[in-house]
């Protein structure tokens, strides 16, 4: 896979084709698996890590689950390229920042990634646009079966799939949905959602998972417990709760329009105007304004812009992407100028396309 | 003649143990020594370890007990939050179960099971140890031993029975 070309495309999961994709940006399921005969990656010496990578790379090349993967040896990449893969949600921050032999197999549509030598030997993830957890599970289950036919996973009757961190053992599954909740954030109703989710054992995180800040009003909701409940039960917990949050967000949006349509229209139009004209803009402000614009499209206050482009801008305006697009290392201030130019250009193209 | 620290037979093995700057002398009879040495095969290759003969097992000892396969101690796990190898779940089971209960509220897996029958943990984890031994043997140019270990690994991996698919 040519990393350079990634800056001109976007993952299939950003295209807003799935159910409820006005609010549910993406659904994701990941499985943690380890090979029985090796120590976990952090405890493995260089030779062992190399052996594990060779073995799993070989299996990934054999199209597990009927899918073709492009294998990228992450340990040989420049930090900027690794960062770009993180921004695209294809590898984790930990996978980018850790040491030693490691790699990732990425499907052509960028919706499946198989990380080798992350915290566990194998971390598989499937991403889909919108609220589509059943599709994610069917796909990852099939790939897991195909790989498992070739290797012996570390598994115990009692504790299930054994993982480097005890927080993942059992099913080794993390089920998550990425939600765009600008109205609940604006009205501070989001706190109630957090409290309710915590009570039923679900975690709320920012756009880039563990430890990341909530940016652009995006929140990732995922299961915390992995042991003692089946994959299907864990998926169902999320499937049951998400419609309530969507209903809540939609009700608040409607109320906001009803209360002050003109004020809201002004707010999203100003956000759109800044993005079309700014000469320098920070990542934080970009996320904030894109969030306004995204909601504006969804409630019919902006009608000449499509959601997939807005989704793509959330990713392509991040630091590593901008630097790859510009083919240069840029300091923060230079990035802000490059970011503003890139957004102006993409939004202008959009109008040319339409005419 | 000194008596064995664990029973009353005459001690034939005298071990001086250095652990974190502390010196401990250990005197054992033949059978107790055998038992003692078989408990910590990893460590007998380098510095013999173990508790002083009459000490009661306590928390400190759990902290210093190492996994024979990957060498991690529970203390190291607690400091870093990551286990060293799958066998640690067996070695530190008593310490991990309350922790798992805390995290997940459960301690019994319910869900997908590999279709390939999970092997006895012994067989799975023996491979980790054998591979480490093999590398050490090759490094030390003990080729005869290396060949023997390689055969043993091969015997285990080729006798890899694919179990009946299970109900999930």
Interface residues (C-beta under 8 A of the other chain):
Chain A: X34 X36 X37 X38 X39 X40 X42 X43 X45 X47 X48 X119 X141 X144 X145 X148 X149 X152 X153 X154 X155 X156 X157 X158 X159 X160 X161 X162 X164 X165 X166 X167 X169 X170 X171 X173 X201 X224 X225 X226 X227 X228 X229 X230 X231 X232 X233
Chain B: X69 X70 X72 X80 X81 X82 X83 X84 X85 X86 X89 X90 X96 X99 X100 X103 X104 X105 X106 X107 X108 X109 X110 X111 X112 X113 X114 X115 X116 X118 X119 X121 X124 X125 X127 X128 X131 X135 X157 X160 X168
